[in-house]
């Protein structure tokens, strides 16, 4: 990403390359890119990264908080009110990616989750939801 487009201060609590801060409780989801997630050039459609964020957020809740099914059973839901996605490199058909998420901040009843999607050492996408 050109330096002029990089954020001066990452909003996800990372060190700027998308890596979680030291000591963060991180959930990882391994994913193999399916053909239906791609476009005619075999590049992942941009909307699918948001779906992958959701997979990782549910995994994080299962491992480190309360399973989301417990919220549903109680008649509660966590609404996403804000989404940030920074696209750095495209994922491609049949590529294996790691989707990492961690809790970046808590404010009242709101959780800010940060995400980093990598293929090997290459950071593809970073983002956050609230």
C-alpha positions in Angstrom: 0.0 0.0 0.0 1.4 3.4 -0.9 2.7 5.3 2.2 0.3 8.2 1.6 -2.7 5.8 2.0 -1.6 4.1 5.2 -3.2 5.2 8.4 -0.9 7.0 10.8 -2.3 5.2 13.8 -3.9 1.8 13.2 -7.4 1.7 14.8 -7.1 -2.0 15.6 -4.4 -1.8 18.4 -1.9 -3.5 16.0 1.6 -2.6 15.2 0.6 -1.3 11.7 1.1 -4.6 9.8 -2.2 -6.0 11.1 -0.6 -8.1 13.8 -2.4 -8.2 17.1 -0.8 -6.5 20.1 1.3 -8.6 22.4 -0.8 -10.5 24.9 -4.1 -10.2 23.0 -6.4 -13.2 23.0 -6.5 -14.1 19.3 -8.8 -16.6 17.6 -7.6 -18.0 14.3 -9.8 -19.5 11.5 -8.1 -21.4 8.7 -9.9 -21.1 5.4 -9.4 -22.4 1.9 -10.7 -20.0 -0.7 -13.6 -21.6 -2.6 -14.3 -20.9 -6.3 -17.7 -19.4 -5.5 -16.0 -16.7 -3.4 -14.1 -15.4 -6.4 -14.9 -13.3 -9.5 -14.0 -14.1 -13.1 -10.3 -13.5 -12.4 -10.3 -16.0 -9.5 -9.8 -13.1 -7.0 -12.0 -13.1 -3.9 -14.9 -10.7 -4.2 -14.4 -7.8 -1.7 -17.7 -8.6 0.2 -16.4 -12.0 1.2 -13.8 -10.6 3.5 -16.6 -9.2 5.7 -18.1 -12.7 5.9 -14.7 -14.1 7.0 -14.5 -11.4 9.7 -17.8 -12.8 11.0 -16.5 -16.3 11.0 -13.5 -15.2 13.1 -15.6 -13.1 15.5 -17.9 -16.0 16.3 -14.8 -18.2 16.9 -13.3 -15.6 19.2 -16.6 -15.4 21.2 -16.7 -19.2 21.5 -13.2 -19.4 22.8 -12.8 -16.3 24.9 -16.2 -14.9 25.8 -19.7 -16.4 25.6 -20.8 -18.3 22.5 -23.0 -16.2 20.3 -25.7 -18.9 20.5 -26.1 -18.0 24.2 -26.9 -14.4 23.2 -29.5 -15.7 20.7 -31.1 -18.0 23.2 -31.5 -15.0 25.6 -33.1 -13.0 22.8 -30.1 -10.7 22.4 -28.0 -9.9 19.3 -24.8 -7.9 18.8 -25.5 -5.5 16.0 -22.6 -4.4 13.8 -22.8 -0.6 13.6 -19.4 0.2 12.1 -17.1 -1.6 9.6 -13.6 -0.9 8.4 -11.8 -2.9 5.8 -8.4 -2.1 4.4 -7.6 -4.1 1.3 -3.9 -4.7 0.7 -3.6 -7.7 -1.5 -6.3 -10.0 -3.0 -6.8 -13.5 -1.9 -7.2 -16.0 -4.8 -9.0 -19.2 -5.5 -7.6 -22.2 -3.7 -5.4 -20.1 -1.5 -5.2 -20.9 2.2 -5.7 -17.9 4.4 -5.6 -17.4 8.2 -8.3 -15.1 9.6 -7.3 -13.7 13.0 -9.4 -11.6 15.3 -9.0 -10.1 18.7 -10.8 -7.7 21.0 -9.4 -4.2 20.3 -11.6 -2.2 22.7 -14.7 -2.3 24.9 -16.9 0.8 25.4 -20.1 0.2 27.4 -22.0 -2.5 25.6 -19.9 -2.2 22.4 -17.1 -4.4 21.4 -14.5 -3.4 18.8 -13.0 -6.4 17.1 -9.9 -6.2 15.0 -9.1 -8.5 12.1 -6.1 -9.5 10.0 -6.3 -11.9 7.1 -3.0 -13.4 5.9 -1.8 -15.8 3.3 1.5 -17.1 4.6 3.5 -14.0 5.7 1.6 -11.6 3.4 -1.1 -9.4 5.0 -4.1 -9.3 2.7 -6.7 -7.4 4.6 -7.0 -5.7 8.0 -10.2 -4.3 9.5 -12.4 -3.8 12.5 -16.1 -4.0 13.4 -18.1 -2.4 16.2 
